[in-house]
Amino acid sequence: MAAGARLSLAALGAGLAAWLLWASVTTHMERACTLLDTPYLPLCATAPSPDAVRQEALRARIAGNPGDAAAWIDLTALETGQHEQALLQAASTLAPTEPNVLTWRVGAALTRNDLPKATRLLVELVEFRGNGKAAQSLARIVASGAGTALLRPHLPTAPRWLPQVLASMESLKLPMPAALPLVAAASAKGSLTKPTIQQYMRALKADGQWGDAYGLWVARQRRATPLLYNGRFDQAFEPDGFDWEVTPSLPSRAGAFVTQRGSGNRGQVLDIQFTGRPVALPIIRQYVFAAPGKYLLRGQYMSSRLRMEQGLAWTARCSNTKAANPVAGRSTGLQDTAGAWQNFQFAIAVPADCGPVTSLQLETFAPFEAAAGFKGRAAFDALELLPQGV
């Protein structure tokens, strides 16, 4: 193992041991101060009471019933000397998944530098007990780079522990890409729910990890993925990936209602009803993973009773707003067609400084019309984004 990796794992073990020390001390204090509803030692707020009485009572219970797991666990909490290890072994045999026993077993595994066993026990704490501290420890294991190897054996039960670990990574601001091999493997096995994968992709995108998010998206499709996804609007929109995203607004204040509806032989089309209220922009967008170069966007549209001066416009905008030309391409104003379908197309030139993705989005050609609001209806279908020769 490389020196850097050994240092990383050593630091990880120290961090986990610190948590276990905190958990063990807390458990001992809480149990000691509450056993028999009497205070214990100067650690408690009121007068002390002897623990020997409680220990003798527990030993008597065990003598009468050696299978009394609760008595073994309580007695282990009171012991701090040479008998503690023997008591822990007995408690582990009788109640191996009891939270305090699991915590102590993790500590014993770390003492022996047995990270695989410590990881397995931490997974059990998260999986069966929903232990937040254990989830944070697993999050740190993943962030250290050791998580893929240590956690891969536990992927069959990933739905019961991985979502909590991912949530801990996000809350601790740990690098989300470190979990990608685990998420991808679990997704390939079909052992992760769609909401979990969507939440993870959302976190990657929010962290600017567009390449990792798109790689996971493509792997999940299990088929050839066009540059512009779902351009015929026949599939329900899948949030948080690289499908169409509708800008949300309160129904009572919405300037545009965006739906998918059937349209004869066309199948589903994108249908937008404008209410006269201010319109939130973009009306709809898709983030496209397009390399620098030239493209052609073409499609079909229909509008009726569209009361606008300059019409609607499809626009390709760079994700890097500081690019020399953040607008990579734009259609002409799409005006009222009196209910007839028409073709449209426009050129897009993605510059080298555009950023990792380009946002293809529907706007008003003139910004003031979105602020003022307008009425009418528009529909779109058969959108394609085609690379062009240099």
DACOR-V464084 format. One record per backbone hydrogen bond with DSSP energy under -0.5 kcal/mol. CO is the residue of the C=O (numbers start at 0). NH is the residue of the N-H. E is the energy in kcal/mol with one decimal. If there is no record, write none. Layout:
co:CO nh:NH e:E
co:CO nh:NH e:E
//
This chain:
co:1 nh:5 e:-2.5
co:2 nh:6 e:-2.4
co:3 nh:7 e:-2.4
co:4 nh:8 e:-2.8
co:5 nh:9 e:-2.5
co:6 nh:10 e:-2.7
co:7 nh:11 e:-2.2
co:8 nh:12 e:-2.9
co:9 nh:13 e:-2.3
co:10 nh:14 e:-2.3
co:11 nh:15 e:-2.6
co:12 nh:16 e:-2.6
co:13 nh:17 e:-2.1
co:14 nh:18 e:-1.8
co:15 nh:19 e:-2.5
co:16 nh:20 e:-2.5
co:17 nh:21 e:-2.1
co:18 nh:22 e:-2.9
co:19 nh:23 e:-3.0
co:20 nh:24 e:-2.7
co:21 nh:25 e:-2.6
co:22 nh:26 e:-2.5
co:23 nh:27 e:-2.7
co:24 nh:28 e:-2.6
co:25 nh:29 e:-2.8
co:26 nh:30 e:-2.8
co:27 nh:31 e:-2.9
co:28 nh:32 e:-2.2
co:29 nh:33 e:-0.8
co:30 nh:33 e:-0.6
co:30 nh:34 e:-2.2
co:33 nh:36 e:-2.5
co:34 nh:37 e:-1.7
co:39 nh:43 e:-0.6
co:40 nh:43 e:-1.6
co:49 nh:53 e:-0.5
co:50 nh:54 e:-2.7
co:51 nh:55 e:-2.6
co:52 nh:56 e:-2.1
co:53 nh:57 e:-2.4
co:54 nh:58 e:-2.6
co:55 nh:59 e:-2.2
co:56 nh:60 e:-2.0
co:57 nh:61 e:-2.4
co:58 nh:62 e:-2.4
co:59 nh:63 e:-1.9
co:60 nh:64 e:-1.9
co:64 nh:67 e:-2.1
co:66 nh:68 e:-1.5
co:67 nh:71 e:-1.8
co:68 nh:72 e:-2.4
co:69 nh:73 e:-2.5
co:70 nh:74 e:-2.5
co:71 nh:75 e:-2.3
co:72 nh:76 e:-1.7
co:73 nh:77 e:-0.9
co:74 nh:77 e:-0.5
co:74 nh:78 e:-1.3
co:80 nh:83 e:-1.3
co:82 nh:86 e:-2.5
co:83 nh:87 e:-2.7
co:84 nh:88 e:-2.2
co:85 nh:89 e:-1.9
co:86 nh:90 e:-2.9
co:87 nh:91 e:-2.7
co:88 nh:92 e:-1.7
co:89 nh:93 e:-2.0
co:90 nh:94 e:-3.1
co:94 nh:97 e:-1.5
co:97 nh:101 e:-2.9
co:98 nh:102 e:-2.3
co:99 nh:103 e:-2.5
co:100 nh:104 e:-2.5
co:101 nh:105 e:-2.2
co:102 nh:106 e:-2.1
co:103 nh:107 e:-2.3
co:104 nh:108 e:-2.2
co:105 nh:109 e:-2.5
co:106 nh:110 e:-2.1
co:107 nh:111 e:-1.4
co:108 nh:113 e:-3.3
co:109 nh:112 e:-1.5
co:112 nh:114 e:-1.2
co:113 nh:117 e:-2.3
co:114 nh:118 e:-2.9
co:115 nh:119 e:-2.2
co:116 nh:120 e:-2.4
co:117 nh:121 e:-2.3
co:118 nh:122 e:-2.5
co:119 nh:123 e:-1.9
co:120 nh:124 e:-2.1
co:121 nh:125 e:-2.0
co:122 nh:126 e:-3.5
co:123 nh:127 e:-2.8
co:123 nh:128 e:-0.6
co:124 nh:128 e:-1.0
co:124 nh:130 e:-1.8
co:125 nh:129 e:-1.3
co:130 nh:134 e:-1.9
co:131 nh:135 e:-2.1
co:132 nh:136 e:-2.0
co:133 nh:137 e:-2.4
co:134 nh:138 e:-2.1
co:135 nh:139 e:-2.0
co:136 nh:140 e:-1.9
co:137 nh:141 e:-2.5
co:138 nh:142 e:-2.4
co:139 nh:143 e:-1.7
co:140 nh:145 e:-1.0
co:140 nh:146 e:-1.0
co:141 nh:144 e:-1.5
co:145 nh:149 e:-2.0
co:146 nh:150 e:-2.8
co:147 nh:151 e:-1.4
co:150 nh:153 e:-1.7
co:151 nh:154 e:-1.8
co:153 nh:156 e:-1.2
co:154 nh:157 e:-2.2
co:156 nh:159 e:-2.0
co:157 nh:160 e:-1.5
co:157 nh:161 e:-2.7
co:157 nh:162 e:-0.6
co:160 nh:164 e:-1.7
co:161 nh:165 e:-2.8
co:162 nh:166 e:-2.2
co:163 nh:167 e:-1.9
co:164 nh:168 e:-2.4
co:165 nh:169 e:-2.2
co:166 nh:170 e:-2.4
co:167 nh:171 e:-2.4
co:168 nh:173 e:-2.8
co:169 nh:172 e:-0.8
co:174 nh:177 e:-1.2
co:175 nh:178 e:-1.9
co:176 nh:179 e:-1.7
co:178 nh:182 e:-2.6
co:179 nh:183 e:-3.1
co:180 nh:184 e:-2.1
co:181 nh:185 e:-2.6
co:182 nh:186 e:-2.6
co:183 nh:187 e:-2.4
co:184 nh:188 e:-1.4
co:185 nh:190 e:-2.5
co:186 nh:189 e:-1.3
co:192 nh:196 e:-1.8
co:193 nh:197 e:-2.8
co:194 nh:198 e:-2.5
co:195 nh:199 e:-2.0
co:196 nh:200 e:-2.6
co:197 nh:201 e:-2.3
co:198 nh:202 e:-2.1
co:199 nh:203 e:-2.3
co:200 nh:204 e:-2.6
co:201 nh:205 e:-2.4
co:202 nh:206 e:-1.5
co:203 nh:208 e:-2.9
co:204 nh:207 e:-1.6
co:207 nh:209 e:-1.4
co:208 nh:212 e:-2.1
co:209 nh:213 e:-2.8
co:210 nh:214 e:-2.4
co:211 nh:215 e:-2.1
co:212 nh:216 e:-2.1
co:213 nh:217 e:-2.8
co:214 nh:218 e:-2.1
co:215 nh:219 e:-1.7
co:216 nh:220 e:-1.0
co:217 nh:220 e:-0.7
co:217 nh:221 e:-0.9
co:223 nh:225 e:-0.6
co:226 nh:228 e:-0.6
co:227 nh:230 e:-0.7
co:229 nh:232 e:-1.5
co:230 nh:382 e:-2.4
co:236 nh:238 e:-0.7
co:237 nh:240 e:-0.9
co:244 nh:284 e:-2.3
co:249 nh:252 e:-1.8
co:249 nh:253 e:-0.9
co:254 nh:274 e:-1.7
co:254 nh:275 e:-0.5
co:255 nh:257 e:-0.6
co:256 nh:258 e:-0.5
co:256 nh:272 e:-2.2
co:258 nh:270 e:-3.0
co:260 nh:268 e:-2.4
co:262 nh:265 e:-2.1
co:263 nh:266 e:-1.2
co:266 nh:262 e:-2.5
co:268 nh:260 e:-1.9
co:268 nh:270 e:-0.6
co:269 nh:379 e:-2.0
co:270 nh:258 e:-2.9
co:271 nh:273 e:-0.5
co:271 nh:377 e:-2.3
co:272 nh:256 e:-2.5
co:273 nh:375 e:-1.3
co:276 nh:373 e:-0.6
co:282 nh:246 e:-1.2
co:283 nh:361 e:-2.6
co:284 nh:244 e:-3.3
co:285 nh:287 e:-0.6
co:285 nh:359 e:-2.7
co:287 nh:289 e:-1.7
co:287 nh:357 e:-2.7
co:292 nh:349 e:-2.9
co:293 nh:387 e:-2.8
co:294 nh:347 e:-2.7
co:295 nh:297 e:-0.6
co:295 nh:385 e:-2.9
co:296 nh:345 e:-2.0
co:297 nh:383 e:-2.7
co:298 nh:343 e:-2.2
co:299 nh:380 e:-2.2
co:300 nh:341 e:-2.7
co:301 nh:378 e:-3.0
co:302 nh:336 e:-0.7
co:302 nh:338 e:-3.0
co:303 nh:376 e:-1.7
co:304 nh:306 e:-1.0
co:305 nh:307 e:-1.5
co:310 nh:364 e:-2.7
co:310 nh:365 e:-0.5
co:311 nh:333 e:-3.5
co:312 nh:362 e:-3.0
co:313 nh:330 e:-2.6
co:314 nh:316 e:-0.6
co:314 nh:360 e:-2.9
co:315 nh:327 e:-2.6
co:315 nh:328 e:-1.1
co:316 nh:358 e:-3.2
co:318 nh:320 e:-1.1
co:319 nh:322 e:-1.9
co:322 nh:325 e:-0.7
co:325 nh:317 e:-3.5
co:325 nh:327 e:-0.8
co:327 nh:348 e:-2.8
co:328 nh:315 e:-3.0
co:332 nh:334 e:-0.8
co:333 nh:311 e:-1.9
co:336 nh:339 e:-1.5
co:341 nh:300 e:-2.6
co:343 nh:298 e:-2.2
co:345 nh:296 e:-2.6
co:347 nh:294 e:-3.1
co:347 nh:349 e:-0.5
co:348 nh:350 e:-0.7
co:349 nh:292 e:-1.5
co:350 nh:353 e:-1.6
co:353 nh:318 e:-0.5
co:353 nh:319 e:-2.7
co:356 nh:318 e:-1.5
co:357 nh:287 e:-3.4
co:357 nh:359 e:-0.7
co:358 nh:316 e:-2.8
co:358 nh:360 e:-0.7
co:359 nh:285 e:-1.9
co:360 nh:314 e:-3.0
co:360 nh:362 e:-0.5
co:361 nh:282 e:-2.6
co:361 nh:283 e:-0.6
co:362 nh:312 e:-2.5
co:364 nh:366 e:-0.5
co:365 nh:368 e:-1.5
co:365 nh:369 e:-0.7
co:366 nh:369 e:-0.7
co:366 nh:370 e:-1.5
co:367 nh:371 e:-2.2
co:368 nh:372 e:-2.2
co:369 nh:278 e:-2.6
co:373 nh:275 e:-1.9
co:374 nh:306 e:-2.6
co:375 nh:273 e:-3.0
co:376 nh:303 e:-2.2
co:377 nh:271 e:-2.9
co:378 nh:301 e:-2.2
co:379 nh:269 e:-2.5
co:380 nh:299 e:-2.4
co:383 nh:297 e:-2.2
co:383 nh:385 e:-0.6
co:385 nh:295 e:-2.3
//
